[in-house]
Structures are given as C-alpha cells and as structure tokens.
Amino acid sequence: MGIVEFMRSTAGRLARIAAGIVVIAAGLLLVGGTAGIVVAIIGLVPIAAGVFNFCLLGPVLGVDLQGRPRGSH
C-alpha cells in the first residue's frame, strides 16, 4: 500500500504537519471569525498526528494507527 508507506515515512509526517499549518493559516487568514478559529483548531489534528506519528486514516486503510497491519505489534 503506497499511501500507508508514505504516511509512515518522515516525509509523510512532515506532510501531515505542513497540512495542519496550512489549515490553521487558512482558518485564521481566509475564513476569520469564530468559524476560522474552529478551522484552526481542527488544523491541530494533523499536526499532532505528525508529531506523535499516528495516522487517523490507518483503520480505514486496514492498518493500525502506526501503519502496521492489524494484529502485529
């Protein structure tokens, strides 16, 4: 699975962090107001995923949150 391998890599972690920064910036600079703050808070999720090395899409892709096949630790 190409996307899983990418998300497990350092580049994947950096991509999640960059995506979070983009979402925060968009929320604060483009949306503004209360909705912008909500969007910015949502942007913290991919940053946390990159920093703590987990992928919320893992279970959807058939792997655990660390990108390992289910059942292997």
Secondary structure, DSSP 8 states (H G I E B T S, - for coil): -HHHHHHHSHHHHHHHHHHHHHHHHIIIIII-HHHHHHHHHHTHHHHHHHHTT--TTTTTTTB-TTS-BTT--
